[in-house]
Amino acid sequence: MTRHFILSDVQQKPGSTTKHLTAAGKYCARHKPDVIICIGDFADMPSLSSYDVGTKSFEGRSYRADIDAAKDGMAAFMEPIKAEQQRLIDNHRIRWNPRLVFTIGNHEARITRAIELDRKLEGLMSLDDLGYEAHGWEVIPFLQPEIIDGVFYSHYATSGHSPRAIGSARQLLIKKHQSVVVGHKQGREVSYDKYGDGRPMIAIIAGSYYPHDESYQSFQDNKCWRGCVMLNEVVDGTFCEMFLSIDYLMNKYEP
């Protein structure tokens, strides 16, 4: 059995705090999951947004500032993890070396889309600018699923008939016929079913992990659950899920 920690939709951008990411990193350092999965959209990349080009709020955005914000956020998350790994080595303890898996989200994919729309940008920007691999992450291409211990991971899942995201946890089970964890959608959603042999099958939409409100969302939408997820006792697509709210992690582990 293994333990999986899921970090979903951080959407780090210029001006964002990093304290919540340090708190999540400290949680991982203390509880030592076997696998850490960042489900995508760690970087927000607002300078490459196609939704609000030309608006007043778009003025002043910078690709380099977006990249620097994502790097600062990732450094804040990884620092407690790396410090704990070094502490174990220094004390001649059994080394903790979690697998780090990053499934690219649609916000990171804004970089590749910008290059596809303007060939002159090729060689001037790339996903490598985000520096994820330098921290040890295995970077999985956008919408390419990664199956870990029988659990399907992707930023979001499609039905196979359309590139659109499957919109509910229940539909994830119906369409994928296995345990699934995705991000992309605001808020937390869970659905349960059974494999043919009676084992539990679970789909989780993991929501987001940032403390700020988004201007594009309504007052009600900005009140959705935010946090991380730990999957305990993961084996062959079954697990016991534990939800960790951002308020809990901040209160317990805030620097």
Secondary structure as GFF3:
##gff-version 3
##sequence-region A 1 255
A	DSSP	beta_strand	2	7	.	.	.	ID=ss1
A	DSSP	alpha_helix	19	31	.	.	.	ID=ss2
A	DSSP	beta_strand	35	38	.	.	.	ID=ss3
A	DSSP	three_ten_helix	46	48	.	.	.	ID=ss4
A	DSSP	three_ten_helix	56	58	.	.	.	ID=ss5
A	DSSP	alpha_helix	63	90	.	.	.	ID=ss6
A	DSSP	beta_strand	99	103	.	.	.	ID=ss7
A	DSSP	alpha_helix	109	117	.	.	.	ID=ss8
A	DSSP	three_ten_helix	119	121	.	.	.	ID=ss9
A	DSSP	three_ten_helix	127	130	.	.	.	ID=ss10
A	DSSP	three_ten_helix	133	135	.	.	.	ID=ss11
A	DSSP	beta_strand	138	140	.	.	.	ID=ss12
A	DSSP	beta_strand	146	148	.	.	.	ID=ss13
A	DSSP	beta_strand	151	153	.	.	.	ID=ss14
A	DSSP	alpha_helix	169	176	.	.	.	ID=ss15
A	DSSP	beta_strand	180	182	.	.	.	ID=ss16
A	DSSP	beta_strand	189	194	.	.	.	ID=ss17
A	DSSP	beta_strand	200	205	.	.	.	ID=ss18
A	DSSP	three_ten_helix	221	223	.	.	.	ID=ss19
A	DSSP	beta_strand	227	235	.	.	.	ID=ss20
A	DSSP	beta_strand	238	245	.	.	.	ID=ss21
A	DSSP	alpha_helix	246	253	.	.	.	ID=ss22
###
